[in-house]
């Protein structure tokens, strides 16, 4: 009996450029490697926006179908370009889902924003894990969570957020301020309990 190396042994050594090249050729092995390499990160994006694991899994599938369908339009611009391009696709897939499910972002007037209580400087990363913080983010109301993710995590401007969500910039800012306040309150509650 002859030993067969695992299917990914060749691709594991592939550079990002080679993986892109093989995906463009339609290689199923390359597609599998692409999914294996990026599925955890892309699932994280879906979950951050949706906050529901089952729906996030569905969006993960939908997002990869879009990636495969639009691979011909991908323009390589250096190391990390593939991940950035895919991230945009998955963010847009999550936002499309939110629009389809008619969960609109609530417009909140700027003058109704409470002052934000800052988290004390003595609070450190050792006191609360990133996983705990990300769980708290997923528990934010949908509008707050969406704007928070787009601004803080994905680094979009309020103008970009407003365009993507069909709201005005003032509402984007107010949603972000409320999200930060709510998140700070959740962190302080967590620290009091611990």
N, C-alpha and C positions, 0 to 999 in steps of 0.2 A: 504494500500500500504506500503510495506516494503522498508526502506531506504537501498540502496546498496552503500557501500563506493567506492570511485574512484578506478579505476584499479591499480593505482600506490601506494595506501595507504600502502600496505604491503611492496613493494619494496623500498619506500622512506626511510624506516628505515634500509634497507639492507646495510651491509658493502660491501666494494669492493670485498672481498673474496666471500661473498654470491652471489653477482651479477655475478661474474665469474663462480661460481658453477652452478647457474641457467642457464646461457648462454650455458655452456657446455652440459647441459641436453636438450638444444633446446627449452627452455621456450620462447614463443613469448612475454610474458609480460616482461621478463628480457631483451630481445632484444630491445623492445620498450623503456625500461628505459635506456638502454645503449645509444641508439640513442639520446634520450631526454637529457641525462646528458652530452654527449660529442659532440653533433653536432655543437654547436656554436664554440667551440675550433677547431674542425677539419675543419670547414668551413673557419675559420681564416687562417689556414695553407694553404688550397687550394687557397684561394684568394691572400694570400701573394705571392705565387709562380706564379700564372697565371695572376692576375690583371683584370680578367673578371668575373663578378658575375655569369652569366649564365653558363659558362664553369665550374666555381668553384662548382656550385650546382651539375652539372653532375658528377664531380670528387668526391664530397661528397658521392653521391649515390654509385659510383664505389668503393670507399674506404670502406664504410660500408659492401658492399657485400664481399670484401676481408677479412675484419675482421671476419665476420660470417663464411666464408669458412675456414679460418685458425685458428679459435678459439681453435681447438684441439691441435695446436702446441704451444700455448701461455704458457710460464713458469712464474708463479707468483714468484716474488722476493722481495716482500714487497710493502708497501703502495706507490702508484704512478706508479707502474710497468705497470699497464694496460694502463694508459694514455700515458706513454712513448712508449710502444709497438705500440699502435694505431697511435701515432704521426709519427713514422717511416713508418708505412704503408701508411699514407696519404701523407707524403713527397715523398715517392717512387712513389705513384700513380700520383702525380703532375709532377714529373720528367719524368715518362714514357710518360705522355701526351706531355710534351715538346719535347721529343725525337721523338715520333710518328708524331708530327706536323712539324717535320723537322726544328724547330727553333733552329739551332745550336748556341752554345756559340761562339762568335767571339774571335779568338785568337788575343791578343794585346801584342806587345813586351813591356817588362818591361821598356826599355829606353824611351818609348814614354809617360810615366806617368808624368803629370804636378804635381807640388808641391801641396799638399793639404792645403787649407786655413782652419784653425781651426775656429770653431764657438767660438766667445768670451765667456769667463767664466761667464760674467754677464747675459747671456741668461739662463733663468731658465724654469722649467717645467710649471710654471704659465703663461709663455708668449706664449706657444704653447702646444696644447694638444697632447696626445699620438695618438689620432685618426687622427689628422692633419699630424703627422709624418708618420703614417702607410699609409695614403693616398698618401703622397709624395713617399714613398717606392714603392707603386704599380705603380706609374707613371714613375719609372726608366725604361730604356730600359731592355728588357727581360734578357739578359745575366748578366747585372749588378745586377738586382733585384734578380735573382736566386742565384748568388754567395753571395750577401749581406745577403739574408735570411739564406742560408746554414751556413755561417760563423758567423754572428752576432747573429741571432735569434736561430738557431738550434745548434750552437757551434761545427760545424764540422771543422776539420783541413783542411789546403789547400791540403794536400795529399789525404784526404778522398773526398774532393770536386772534385779534379782532376780525381780520379778513377770513381766516380759516373757520371761525366759529359763527360768523355773521352777527357779531355784537360790536359795540363801540369800544374804543380804547379805555374809556373811563370805567366801563363795566369790567373789562379785563383787569384793570388795576385794583378795583374794589374786590373782585373775586380773589385775587392773589393776596391782598391784605387780610381778608377774612380767613382764607386758608391758612396763612402763616399764624394768625392769632389762634385759630382752632388747634393747629398742630402744636404750637407752644403750650397751650393749655393741656393737651393730651400728654405731652412730654412731662410737664410738671406733675400731673396726676400720677403718671407712671412712676416717677422718681419718689413721690411721697409714699406710694404703696410699697416700694422696694426697700 
